[in-house]
Amino acid sequence: MKILAVETSCDDTGIAILNILGDKKSPNFKILSNVIASQVEIGKKYGGVYPMMAKREHQRNLVPVLIKALKESKLLKISSSEFQNSKLEILNSILEREPELYKELIPFLKKFEKPDVDLIAVTNGPGLEPCLWVGVNFAKALSSFWDIQVVTVNHVESHILVNFLQTTNYPLQTIFPAIALVVSGGHTQLILVKKIGSYKILGETRDDAAGECFDKCAKILGLGYPGGPIISKLAEKAVLGPTSPKLPRPMFNTKDYDFSFSGLKTAVLYHHRKQDKEIKKNKQYIADMCAEIQQAIIDVLIRKTIKATKDYKAKTIILGGGVTANHELKTQLFIKIKEDLPNTKFLFPEIDHSTDNGLMTAIAGFYHKKSARSDLALFRADANLRISK
């Protein structure tokens, strides 16, 4: 089956087309396209993500990204049939709050044929509500016009399931139970994965997510946005010693699985304020601070993950989310698993699959294809959608 997936949970407009052969126990995934329109440059200009601005960019990006995804998949064909004007009213109703998207979509639907796609998958939460609604309404419009069912998927679950592109290395039945560490700008959660579709949140951040902490610390140091990649790169230039900055590891020794990174951000702010102007501008000071910030976050993430894995006798540790693109996090966690849990499997996504993208939505859609529906009234965005009840 072929799945067309739409992802607009934050500031990346993602559309992917995935072809799947086989069943859920032994699927063979073939990526036909995975196109992303990033808003990073806009974020750099304004210092972060603003939901209404991101929403407008999604409206502008969705149709061009869809065309590119279909073209790469060799599914884009000029229409030879008459346009169905009778469907204009329902399309206008669905996209009433997305006028710019409506103006982009109608010429596309008039020009091109319905693609050879069996299912549409769309992220409906968690995320930024204005952004989520653009994607959900876009999927509903395509579903209505093309008469293709839609399945909504959980964004956090998608970050977990994208790892199952690798299940040729590990048969699916050997993976569970697993501990998933989902780390991004909006989420830091430890999740017990009993099986696909059965989850229990063991712990999560009480304030700032890890990615959010990277961004705020980078802003304090005057490094720009997004903070994670900048801090990671500068940390490579650190020369650590007895006089290097020392920062706290919040909740490092607590017996639960929760996180808190607000205190780390505050510690960075106070440490930076104490320095004179020359030190604040010193490249070595900044590099050493970046290394300590990164290591403080990594230490807490690894400590909690290893503890949860031992406590729940998990067979696998799964990483998901944009922060998992961090090389040091993956390397240090890999070493720790080898030392403490040598029989534990370790799954992490390719760098291109770590950040938000349509491919992860497509995979989650495949595993929940039985939930697909044609009743568009059932589909709603939910900014606070939980992976477990």
MIDORO-163826 format. One record per residue (C-alpha): residue number from 1; residue in three letters; x, y, z. Coordinates in nm, 4 decimals, always signed. Layout:
# residues N
ATOM|k|r|c1|c2|c3
ATOM|NUM|ala|X|Y|Z
...
END
This chain:
# residues 389
ATOM|k|r|c1|c2|c3
ATOM|1|met|+0.0000|+0.0000|+0.0000
ATOM|2|lys|+0.1040|+0.3613|-0.0553
ATOM|3|ile|+0.0582|+0.6221|+0.2172
ATOM|4|leu|+0.0709|+0.9981|+0.1667
ATOM|5|ala|+0.1600|+1.1638|+0.4987
ATOM|6|val|+0.1301|+1.5246|+0.6158
ATOM|7|glu|+0.3253|+1.6727|+0.9090
ATOM|8|thr|+0.2745|+2.0316|+1.0332
ATOM|9|ser|+0.2989|+2.0017|+1.4121
ATOM|10|cys|+0.5497|+2.2852|+1.4519
ATOM|11|asp|+0.7536|+2.4795|+1.1952
ATOM|12|asp|+0.8510|+2.2094|+0.9427
ATOM|13|thr|+0.6143|+2.1373|+0.6550
ATOM|14|gly|+0.6630|+1.7689|+0.5769
ATOM|15|ile|+0.5035|+1.5447|+0.3157
ATOM|16|ala|+0.6180|+1.1903|+0.2470
ATOM|17|ile|+0.4986|+0.9042|+0.0327
ATOM|18|leu|+0.5767|+0.5574|+0.1619
ATOM|19|asn|+0.5201|+0.2260|-0.0138
ATOM|20|ile|+0.4779|-0.0746|+0.2159
ATOM|21|leu|+0.4890|-0.4392|+0.1163
ATOM|22|gly|+0.4091|-0.7148|+0.3643
ATOM|23|asp|+0.2130|-0.7025|+0.6893
ATOM|24|lys|+0.2684|-0.5396|+1.0294
ATOM|25|lys|+0.4850|-0.8282|+1.1518
ATOM|26|ser|+0.7325|-0.8020|+0.8644
ATOM|27|pro|+0.6759|-0.4826|+0.6631
ATOM|28|asn|+0.9075|-0.3810|+0.3833
ATOM|29|phe|+0.9198|-0.0009|+0.3759
ATOM|30|lys|+1.0209|+0.1791|+0.0571
ATOM|31|ile|+1.0556|+0.5558|+0.0832
ATOM|32|leu|+0.9254|+0.7106|-0.2395
ATOM|33|ser|+0.9697|+1.0686|-0.1173
ATOM|34|asn|+1.0229|+1.2636|+0.2034
ATOM|35|val|+1.0092|+1.6371|+0.1388
ATOM|36|ile|+1.0508|+1.9015|+0.4090
ATOM|37|ala|+1.0157|+2.2794|+0.3876
ATOM|38|ser|+1.1979|+2.4169|+0.6905
ATOM|39|gln|+1.1269|+2.7482|+0.8609
ATOM|40|val|+1.4643|+2.7587|+1.0366
ATOM|41|glu|+1.5774|+3.0742|+0.8554
ATOM|42|ile|+1.2595|+3.2515|+0.9663
ATOM|43|gly|+1.3210|+3.1247|+1.3205
ATOM|44|lys|+1.6741|+3.2653|+1.3106
ATOM|45|lys|+1.5432|+3.6040|+1.2038
ATOM|46|tyr|+1.2824|+3.6258|+1.4802
ATOM|47|gly|+1.4567|+3.4178|+1.7484
ATOM|48|gly|+1.2155|+3.1251|+1.7660
ATOM|49|val|+0.8864|+2.9807|+1.6450
ATOM|50|tyr|+0.5708|+3.1937|+1.6460
ATOM|51|pro|+0.2589|+2.9791|+1.5922
ATOM|52|met|+0.0580|+3.2151|+1.3689
ATOM|53|met|+0.3620|+3.2954|+1.1566
ATOM|54|ala|+0.4387|+2.9238|+1.1255
ATOM|55|lys|+0.0764|+2.8599|+1.0286
ATOM|56|arg|+0.0988|+3.1075|+0.7409
ATOM|57|glu|+0.4177|+2.9425|+0.6162
ATOM|58|his|+0.2489|+2.6009|+0.6210
ATOM|59|gln|-0.0329|+2.7421|+0.4090
ATOM|60|arg|+0.2227|+2.8649|+0.1559
ATOM|61|asn|+0.4353|+2.5505|+0.1624
ATOM|62|leu|+0.1922|+2.2588|+0.1595
ATOM|63|val|+0.0962|+2.2536|-0.2088
ATOM|64|pro|+0.4521|+2.3078|-0.3445
ATOM|65|val|+0.5827|+2.0402|-0.1060
ATOM|66|leu|+0.3040|+1.8025|-0.2136
ATOM|67|ile|+0.3869|+1.8582|-0.5810
ATOM|68|lys|+0.7547|+1.7872|-0.5172
ATOM|69|ala|+0.6758|+1.4734|-0.3144
ATOM|70|leu|+0.4441|+1.3381|-0.5853
ATOM|71|lys|+0.6961|+1.4210|-0.8560
ATOM|72|glu|+0.9788|+1.2415|-0.6734
ATOM|73|ser|+0.7469|+0.9428|-0.6256
ATOM|74|lys|+0.6577|+0.9446|-0.9978
ATOM|75|leu|+0.2921|+0.9851|-0.9022
ATOM|76|leu|+0.2346|+1.3338|-1.0434
ATOM|77|lys|+0.0226|+1.3125|-1.3602
ATOM|78|ile|-0.1585|+1.5795|-1.5593
ATOM|79|ser|-0.5342|+1.5390|-1.5352
ATOM|80|ser|-0.7296|+1.4297|-1.8405
ATOM|81|ser|-1.0693|+1.4457|-1.6726
ATOM|82|glu|-1.3045|+1.7347|-1.6085
ATOM|83|phe|-1.2678|+1.9155|-1.2759
ATOM|84|gln|-1.5414|+1.8340|-1.0243
ATOM|85|asn|-1.6874|+2.1800|-0.9591
ATOM|86|ser|-1.9506|+2.0207|-0.7365
ATOM|87|lys|-1.6815|+1.9648|-0.4724
ATOM|88|leu|-1.5728|+2.3281|-0.4540
ATOM|89|glu|-1.8278|+2.4123|-0.1868
ATOM|90|ile|-1.7103|+2.1408|+0.0521
ATOM|91|leu|-1.3433|+2.2294|-0.0107
ATOM|92|asn|-1.4218|+2.5930|+0.0664
ATOM|93|ser|-1.5960|+2.4843|+0.3860
ATOM|94|ile|-1.3029|+2.2669|+0.4990
ATOM|95|leu|-1.0449|+2.5361|+0.4245
ATOM|96|glu|-1.2545|+2.8301|+0.5442
ATOM|97|arg|-0.9805|+2.9333|+0.7878
ATOM|98|glu|-0.6999|+2.8576|+0.5422
ATOM|99|pro|-0.7802|+3.0985|+0.2540
ATOM|100|glu|-0.4263|+3.1111|+0.1174
ATOM|101|leu|-0.4069|+2.7311|+0.1161
ATOM|102|tyr|-0.7435|+2.7130|-0.0628
ATOM|103|lys|-0.6178|+2.9457|-0.3392
ATOM|104|glu|-0.3066|+2.7266|-0.3832
ATOM|105|leu|-0.4919|+2.3958|-0.3714
ATOM|106|ile|-0.7684|+2.4517|-0.6285
ATOM|107|pro|-0.5338|+2.5078|-0.9284
ATOM|108|phe|-0.3373|+2.1983|-0.8214
ATOM|109|leu|-0.6495|+1.9816|-0.8088
ATOM|110|lys|-0.7621|+2.1124|-1.1477
ATOM|111|lys|-0.4285|+2.0398|-1.3119
ATOM|112|phe|-0.3315|+1.6995|-1.1699
ATOM|113|glu|-0.4878|+1.3545|-1.1442
ATOM|114|lys|-0.5672|+1.1761|-0.8217
ATOM|115|pro|-0.2417|+0.9952|-0.7339
ATOM|116|asp|-0.2102|+0.6210|-0.6838
ATOM|117|val|-0.2310|+0.6468|-0.3037
ATOM|118|asp|-0.4261|+0.4184|-0.0692
ATOM|119|leu|-0.4288|+0.6192|+0.2537
ATOM|120|ile|-0.3612|+0.9683|+0.3879
ATOM|121|ala|-0.1925|+0.9997|+0.7284
ATOM|122|val|-0.1766|+1.3299|+0.9162
ATOM|123|thr|-0.0362|+1.4446|+1.2494
ATOM|124|asn|-0.3176|+1.5778|+1.4688
ATOM|125|gly|-0.1187|+1.6368|+1.7905
ATOM|126|pro|+0.0579|+1.7204|+2.0093
ATOM|127|gly|+0.2071|+2.0418|+1.8764
ATOM|128|leu|+0.1195|+2.4024|+1.8017
ATOM|129|glu|-0.2568|+2.4139|+1.7482
ATOM|130|pro|-0.2664|+2.6655|+1.4586
ATOM|131|cys|-0.0037|+2.4608|+1.2743
ATOM|132|leu|-0.1733|+2.1282|+1.3415
ATOM|133|trp|-0.5050|+2.2573|+1.2058
ATOM|134|val|-0.3460|+2.3539|+0.8721
ATOM|135|gly|-0.2228|+1.9980|+0.8205
ATOM|136|val|-0.5449|+1.8371|+0.9412
ATOM|137|asn|-0.7606|+2.0577|+0.7156
ATOM|138|phe|-0.5294|+1.9964|+0.4206
ATOM|139|ala|-0.5603|+1.6189|+0.4704
ATOM|140|lys|-0.9391|+1.6518|+0.5001
ATOM|141|ala|-0.9558|+1.8511|+0.1762
ATOM|142|leu|-0.7483|+1.5949|-0.0155
ATOM|143|ser|-0.9519|+1.3126|+0.1352
ATOM|144|ser|-1.2770|+1.4750|+0.0308
ATOM|145|phe|-1.1708|+1.5495|-0.3256
ATOM|146|trp|-0.9811|+1.2253|-0.3925
ATOM|147|asp|-1.2093|+0.9967|-0.1881
ATOM|148|ile|-0.9182|+0.8537|+0.0156
ATOM|149|gln|-0.9525|+0.7648|+0.3835
ATOM|150|val|-0.7541|+0.9491|+0.6504
ATOM|151|val|-0.5811|+0.8210|+0.9626
ATOM|152|thr|-0.4670|+1.0668|+1.2316
ATOM|153|val|-0.1476|+0.9909|+1.4237
ATOM|154|asn|+0.0230|+1.1026|+1.7418
ATOM|155|his|+0.3384|+1.3071|+1.6820
ATOM|156|val|+0.5295|+1.1600|+1.9776
ATOM|157|glu|+0.4437|+0.8063|+1.8706
ATOM|158|ser|+0.5662|+0.8913|+1.5207
ATOM|159|his|+0.9079|+0.9818|+1.6626
ATOM|160|ile|+0.9216|+0.6334|+1.8159
ATOM|161|leu|+0.7922|+0.4368|+1.5184
ATOM|162|val|+1.0245|+0.5960|+1.2617
ATOM|163|asn|+1.2900|+0.3724|+1.4170
ATOM|164|phe|+1.1083|+0.0693|+1.2796
ATOM|165|leu|+1.2562|+0.1350|+0.9391
ATOM|166|gln|+1.5400|-0.0663|+1.0949
ATOM|167|thr|+1.3373|-0.3672|+1.2052
ATOM|168|thr|+1.5057|-0.5827|+0.9425
ATOM|169|asn|+1.7960|-0.5871|+1.1901
ATOM|170|tyr|+1.5715|-0.6838|+1.4820
ATOM|171|pro|+1.2482|-0.8814|+1.4338
ATOM|172|leu|+0.9615|-0.6776|+1.5749
ATOM|173|gln|+0.8707|-0.9395|+1.8362
ATOM|174|thr|+1.2203|-0.9156|+1.9921
ATOM|175|ile|+1.2015|-0.5405|+2.0586
ATOM|176|phe|+0.9383|-0.5162|+2.3320
ATOM|177|pro|+0.9111|-0.4116|+2.6038
ATOM|178|ala|+1.1161|-0.1039|+2.5203
ATOM|179|ile|+1.2000|+0.2285|+2.6798
ATOM|180|ala|+1.1628|+0.5250|+2.4456
ATOM|181|leu|+1.3369|+0.8541|+2.5157
ATOM|182|val|+1.1664|+1.1251|+2.3109
ATOM|183|val|+1.3633|+1.4496|+2.3199
ATOM|184|ser|+1.2800|+1.7617|+2.1206
ATOM|185|gly|+1.2079|+2.1311|+2.1549
ATOM|186|gly|+0.8624|+2.0594|+2.2925
ATOM|187|his|+0.8925|+1.7151|+2.4499
ATOM|188|thr|+1.1178|+1.5300|+2.6892
ATOM|189|gln|+0.9540|+1.2027|+2.7881
ATOM|190|leu|+1.0486|+0.8528|+2.8975
ATOM|191|ile|+0.7883|+0.6099|+2.7682
ATOM|192|leu|+0.7393|+0.2403|+2.8327
ATOM|193|val|+0.6533|+0.0818|+2.4979
ATOM|194|lys|+0.4715|-0.2435|+2.5715
ATOM|195|lys|+0.3919|-0.2923|+2.2036
ATOM|196|ile|+0.2960|-0.0711|+1.9116
ATOM|197|gly|-0.0086|+0.1251|+2.0253
ATOM|198|ser|+0.0375|+0.0460|+2.3965
ATOM|199|tyr|+0.2351|+0.3077|+2.5896
ATOM|200|lys|+0.2854|+0.4372|+2.9411
ATOM|201|ile|+0.4548|+0.7692|+3.0129
ATOM|202|leu|+0.6993|+0.7007|+3.2964
ATOM|203|gly|+0.8366|+1.0511|+3.3248
ATOM|204|glu|+0.8500|+1.3854|+3.1489
ATOM|205|thr|+0.9801|+1.7352|+3.1936
ATOM|206|arg|+0.8176|+1.9445|+3.4632
ATOM|207|asp|+0.9092|+2.2676|+3.2858
ATOM|208|asp|+1.1409|+2.3242|+2.9882
ATOM|209|ala|+1.2034|+2.0444|+2.7400
ATOM|210|ala|+1.5664|+1.9607|+2.6627
ATOM|211|gly|+1.5520|+2.1208|+2.3185
ATOM|212|glu|+1.3912|+2.4310|+2.4663
ATOM|213|cys|+1.6730|+2.4473|+2.7219
ATOM|214|phe|+1.9317|+2.4337|+2.4420
ATOM|215|asp|+1.7551|+2.7217|+2.2652
ATOM|216|lys|+1.7280|+2.9388|+2.5771
ATOM|217|cys|+2.0898|+2.8764|+2.6793
ATOM|218|ala|+2.2080|+2.9633|+2.3298
ATOM|219|lys|+2.0116|+3.2880|+2.3478
ATOM|220|ile|+2.1755|+3.3758|+2.6809
ATOM|221|leu|+2.5188|+3.3217|+2.5235
ATOM|222|gly|+2.4206|+3.5281|+2.2188
ATOM|223|leu|+2.4454|+3.2363|+1.9773
ATOM|224|gly|+2.1201|+3.2562|+1.7860
ATOM|225|tyr|+1.8537|+3.0004|+1.6962
ATOM|226|pro|+1.8136|+2.7015|+1.6924
ATOM|227|gly|+2.0357|+2.6444|+1.9941
ATOM|228|gly|+2.0965|+2.2698|+1.9863
ATOM|229|pro|+2.3070|+2.2450|+1.6679
ATOM|230|ile|+2.5028|+2.5628|+1.7527
ATOM|231|ile|+2.5867|+2.4471|+2.1070
ATOM|232|ser|+2.6816|+2.1001|+1.9818
ATOM|233|lys|+2.9184|+2.2434|+1.7208
ATOM|234|leu|+3.0874|+2.4898|+1.9561
ATOM|235|ala|+3.1196|+2.2230|+2.2278
ATOM|236|glu|+3.3679|+2.0416|+2.0036
ATOM|237|lys|+3.6114|+2.3324|+2.0582
ATOM|238|ala|+3.5987|+2.3124|+2.4386
ATOM|239|val|+3.9162|+2.2711|+2.6422
ATOM|240|leu|+3.7844|+2.1532|+2.9769
ATOM|241|gly|+3.9867|+2.1675|+3.2953
ATOM|242|pro|+3.9664|+2.2470|+3.6701
ATOM|243|thr|+3.8659|+2.6091|+3.6023
ATOM|244|ser|+3.6019|+2.5273|+3.3401
ATOM|245|pro|+3.2379|+2.6215|+3.4077
ATOM|246|lys|+3.0443|+2.3767|+3.6261
ATOM|247|leu|+2.6672|+2.3529|+3.5998
ATOM|248|pro|+2.4059|+2.1541|+3.7956
ATOM|249|arg|+2.2384|+1.8316|+3.6747
ATOM|250|pro|+1.8755|+1.8938|+3.7756
ATOM|251|met|+1.6892|+1.5915|+3.9191
ATOM|252|phe|+1.9919|+1.3698|+3.8512
ATOM|253|asn|+1.9552|+1.1696|+4.1736
ATOM|254|thr|+1.5773|+1.1605|+4.2117
ATOM|255|lys|+1.4134|+0.8186|+4.2156
ATOM|256|asp|+1.1491|+0.9077|+3.9579
ATOM|257|tyr|+1.1841|+0.9411|+3.5802
ATOM|258|asp|+1.0943|+1.3088|+3.5511
ATOM|259|phe|+1.3127|+1.5868|+3.4140
ATOM|260|ser|+1.3567|+1.9566|+3.4843
ATOM|261|phe|+1.5766|+2.1841|+3.2739
ATOM|262|ser|+1.4541|+2.5273|+3.3833
ATOM|263|gly|+1.7069|+2.5334|+3.6683
ATOM|264|leu|+1.9918|+2.4573|+3.4298
ATOM|265|lys|+1.8909|+2.7502|+3.2107
ATOM|266|thr|+1.8828|+2.9743|+3.5193
ATOM|267|ala|+2.2274|+2.8528|+3.6279
ATOM|268|val|+2.3647|+2.9393|+3.2826
ATOM|269|leu|+2.2084|+3.2856|+3.3076
ATOM|270|tyr|+2.3622|+3.3559|+3.6509
ATOM|271|his|+2.7034|+3.2203|+3.5517
ATOM|272|his|+2.7042|+3.4336|+3.2377
ATOM|273|arg|+2.5986|+3.7478|+3.4279
ATOM|274|lys|+2.8941|+3.7130|+3.6670
ATOM|275|gln|+3.1491|+3.7311|+3.3866
ATOM|276|asp|+3.2979|+4.0610|+3.2710
ATOM|277|lys|+3.2392|+4.1824|+2.9168
ATOM|278|glu|+3.5662|+4.0479|+2.7814
ATOM|279|ile|+3.5056|+3.6976|+2.9173
ATOM|280|lys|+3.1500|+3.6919|+2.7784
ATOM|281|lys|+3.2908|+3.7559|+2.4304
ATOM|282|asn|+3.5785|+3.5088|+2.4717
ATOM|283|lys|+3.5410|+3.2208|+2.2245
ATOM|284|gln|+3.6954|+2.9692|+2.4619
ATOM|285|tyr|+3.4602|+3.0627|+2.7440
ATOM|286|ile|+3.1632|+3.0223|+2.5106
ATOM|287|ala|+3.2891|+2.6860|+2.3814
ATOM|288|asp|+3.3486|+2.5582|+2.7364
ATOM|289|met|+3.0014|+2.6733|+2.8440
ATOM|290|cys|+2.8478|+2.4990|+2.5430
ATOM|291|ala|+3.0252|+2.1752|+2.6314
ATOM|292|glu|+2.9078|+2.1938|+2.9924
ATOM|293|ile|+2.5479|+2.2759|+2.8955
ATOM|294|gln|+2.5406|+1.9863|+2.6519
ATOM|295|gln|+2.6979|+1.7452|+2.9001
ATOM|296|ala|+2.4629|+1.8456|+3.1823
ATOM|297|ile|+2.1608|+1.7684|+2.9631
ATOM|298|ile|+2.3118|+1.4422|+2.8341
ATOM|299|asp|+2.4043|+1.3226|+3.1844
ATOM|300|val|+2.0466|+1.3570|+3.3078
ATOM|301|leu|+1.8907|+1.2017|+2.9966
ATOM|302|ile|+2.1193|+0.8986|+3.0082
ATOM|303|arg|+2.0885|+0.8479|+3.3841
ATOM|304|lys|+1.7080|+0.8393|+3.3732
ATOM|305|thr|+1.6953|+0.6246|+3.0589
ATOM|306|ile|+1.9285|+0.3588|+3.1957
ATOM|307|lys|+1.7393|+0.3536|+3.5266
ATOM|308|ala|+1.4032|+0.3050|+3.3522
ATOM|309|thr|+1.5467|+0.0309|+3.1302
ATOM|310|lys|+1.6761|-0.1608|+3.4310
ATOM|311|asp|+1.3631|-0.1074|+3.6400
ATOM|312|tyr|+1.1296|-0.2310|+3.3648
ATOM|313|lys|+1.3650|-0.4992|+3.2289
ATOM|314|ala|+1.3314|-0.3556|+2.8801
ATOM|315|lys|+1.4837|-0.5320|+2.5822
ATOM|316|thr|+1.5393|-0.2157|+2.3781
ATOM|317|ile|+1.6137|+0.1539|+2.4164
ATOM|318|ile|+1.4591|+0.3730|+2.1450
ATOM|319|leu|+1.5529|+0.7346|+2.0759
ATOM|320|gly|+1.3218|+0.9823|+1.9060
ATOM|321|gly|+1.2934|+1.3561|+1.8474
ATOM|322|gly|+1.5065|+1.6351|+1.7075
ATOM|323|val|+1.7583|+1.6405|+1.9934
ATOM|324|thr|+1.8528|+1.2806|+1.9108
ATOM|325|ala|+2.0438|+1.4235|+1.6140
ATOM|326|asn|+2.3001|+1.5233|+1.8791
ATOM|327|his|+2.6078|+1.3072|+1.8160
ATOM|328|glu|+2.7320|+1.3141|+2.1756
ATOM|329|leu|+2.3988|+1.1975|+2.3148
ATOM|330|lys|+2.3902|+0.8951|+2.0831
ATOM|331|thr|+2.7572|+0.8106|+2.1343
ATOM|332|gln|+2.7540|+0.8370|+2.5126
ATOM|333|leu|+2.4259|+0.6459|+2.5450
ATOM|334|phe|+2.5621|+0.3718|+2.3170
ATOM|335|ile|+2.8736|+0.3384|+2.5369
ATOM|336|lys|+2.6662|+0.3345|+2.8564
ATOM|337|ile|+2.4373|+0.0625|+2.7184
ATOM|338|lys|+2.7385|-0.1492|+2.6244
ATOM|339|glu|+2.8820|-0.1076|+2.9757
ATOM|340|asp|+2.5673|-0.1505|+3.1856
ATOM|341|leu|+2.3173|-0.3322|+2.9619
ATOM|342|pro|+2.5143|-0.5272|+2.6999
ATOM|343|asn|+2.2159|-0.7381|+2.5919
ATOM|344|thr|+1.9925|-0.4373|+2.5313
ATOM|345|lys|+1.9162|-0.3318|+2.1728
ATOM|346|phe|+1.9572|+0.0330|+2.0771
ATOM|347|leu|+1.7478|+0.1988|+1.8063
ATOM|348|phe|+1.7919|+0.5578|+1.6933
ATOM|349|pro|+1.6821|+0.7366|+1.3745
ATOM|350|glu|+1.9021|+0.8624|+1.0970
ATOM|351|ile|+1.9756|+1.2335|+1.1335
ATOM|352|asp|+1.7361|+1.3183|+0.8479
ATOM|353|his|+1.4602|+1.1303|+1.0293
ATOM|354|ser|+1.5213|+1.2839|+1.3739
ATOM|355|thr|+1.3583|+1.6180|+1.3113
ATOM|356|asp|+0.9897|+1.6486|+1.2194
ATOM|357|asn|+0.9138|+1.4915|+0.8817
ATOM|358|gly|+0.6322|+1.3237|+0.6912
ATOM|359|leu|+0.8031|+0.9845|+0.6829
ATOM|360|met|+0.7537|+0.9256|+1.0535
ATOM|361|thr|+0.3866|+1.0206|+1.0134
ATOM|362|ala|+0.3527|+0.7707|+0.7281
ATOM|363|ile|+0.4994|+0.4856|+0.9339
ATOM|364|ala|+0.2698|+0.5614|+1.2280
ATOM|365|gly|-0.0209|+0.5766|+0.9835
ATOM|366|phe|+0.0671|+0.2304|+0.8529
ATOM|367|tyr|+0.0597|+0.0760|+1.2010
ATOM|368|his|-0.2777|+0.2407|+1.2699
ATOM|369|lys|-0.4336|+0.1968|+0.9260
ATOM|370|lys|-0.7335|+0.0146|+1.0767
ATOM|371|ser|-0.8319|+0.3444|+1.2390
ATOM|372|ala|-0.8688|+0.5159|+0.9005
ATOM|373|arg|-1.2025|+0.6894|+0.8438
ATOM|374|ser|-1.3892|+0.8830|+0.5772
ATOM|375|asp|-1.6040|+1.0854|+0.8200
ATOM|376|leu|-1.4147|+1.4151|+0.8140
ATOM|377|ala|-1.6071|+1.5537|+1.1117
ATOM|378|leu|-1.4175|+1.3079|+1.3329
ATOM|379|phe|-1.0782|+1.4608|+1.2623
ATOM|380|arg|-0.9615|+1.7393|+1.4904
ATOM|381|ala|-0.6300|+1.8873|+1.5963
ATOM|382|asp|-0.5354|+1.8377|+1.9608
ATOM|383|ala|-0.2363|+2.0411|+2.0763
ATOM|384|asn|-0.2208|+1.8498|+2.4054
ATOM|385|leu|-0.2721|+1.4988|+2.2679
ATOM|386|arg|-0.1164|+1.2347|+2.4960
ATOM|387|ile|+0.0469|+0.9125|+2.3862
ATOM|388|ser|-0.1017|+0.7310|+2.6856
ATOM|389|lys|-0.4141|+0.7932|+2.8910
END
